[in-house]
Every structure is written in structure tokens, then in C-alpha cells.
Amino acid sequence: MGFAETMKSIVSNLPKERQTMLFSATQTKSIRELALVSLEKPVYISVHEKSNTST
């Protein structure tokens, strides 16, 4: 069972009425897919530090 299937299985056993928060330092395809199966009406917040130099 892969990551997505495992998460779908876990989410399907959670109460329908709940508060779910998902935090990630990156927005990969797998994270977006996880948000689709586990969140209802997700809100995305992106924080970028202002910088004069590249990292």
C-alpha cells in the first residue's frame, strides 16, 4: 500500500465532523493530492521571506 492509499484509509476512519490542518514546507504533487482527499474547502497560505540574496 502506497502513501496515498494509506492516507485515504486513515482519513476514511476519521469522524466526518472534524478540524484538520495540514502543514508542509513544500507543495509537492503528493501533498496537493493529500489535501484533496483529507481537506474540505482548504485554505492555502504561502509565506515568503523578503530577501536580497538567493539561497
Residue, then its C-alpha position, 0 to 999 in steps of 0.5 A: m500500500g502506497f502513501a496515498e492509499t494509506m492516507k485515504s484509509i486513515v482519513s476514511n476512519l476519521p469522524k466526518e465532523r472534524q478540524t484538520m490542518l495540514f502543514s508542509a514546507t513544500q507543495t509537492k504533487s503528493i501533498r496537493e493530492l493529500a489535501l484533496v482527499s483529507l481537506e474540505k474547502p482548504v485554505y492555502i497560505s504561502v509565506h515568503e521571506k523578503s530577501n536580497t540574496s538567493t539561497 
